Amino acid sequence: MSQPTTELPRDAVMELRRGKMIQAVAKLIESTGRPARGASSQDLRNAKDLIERYLLEHPETHAVFLAQHRGRHSRTLVMWLLVLIVVLGSLVFWLWNSTS
C-alpha cells in the first residue's frame, strides 16, 4: 500500500475524530487564512474533497470518524423518540382528563 499523501491541519483531524465533518471543513478553510464563514462553494467543495481523500488514506481516522458520527446520530434519535413519547403521553393525559 502506498504512503498517505494527504495531510490536514491538526485541528481539522481532531474535528474528524469527534465525528464533525462540517467543523473539519471550517478548520481546513481557516488554515488557509480565509474565514470559514462566507467561503465560496468552490472552497467548500475543495476542502470536503481533501478531507474525504484524507479519510480514504487514513483508515484508522476514518473508523473513528464513522463511530463518532453514528454515535451522535443515534443519541439524537433516542432524544427525539423520548420527546415524542412525552408529548404523546401528555396529549393522552390531557384528553383523558378533559373527557372526565
Protein Blocks (a to p, Z undefined) as FASTA:
>chain_A
ZZdfbdcdfklmmmmmnopaklmmmmmmmmnopafehpafklmmmmmmmmmmmmmmmmml
mmmmmmmmmmmmmmmmmmmmmmmmmmmmmmmmmmmmmmZZ
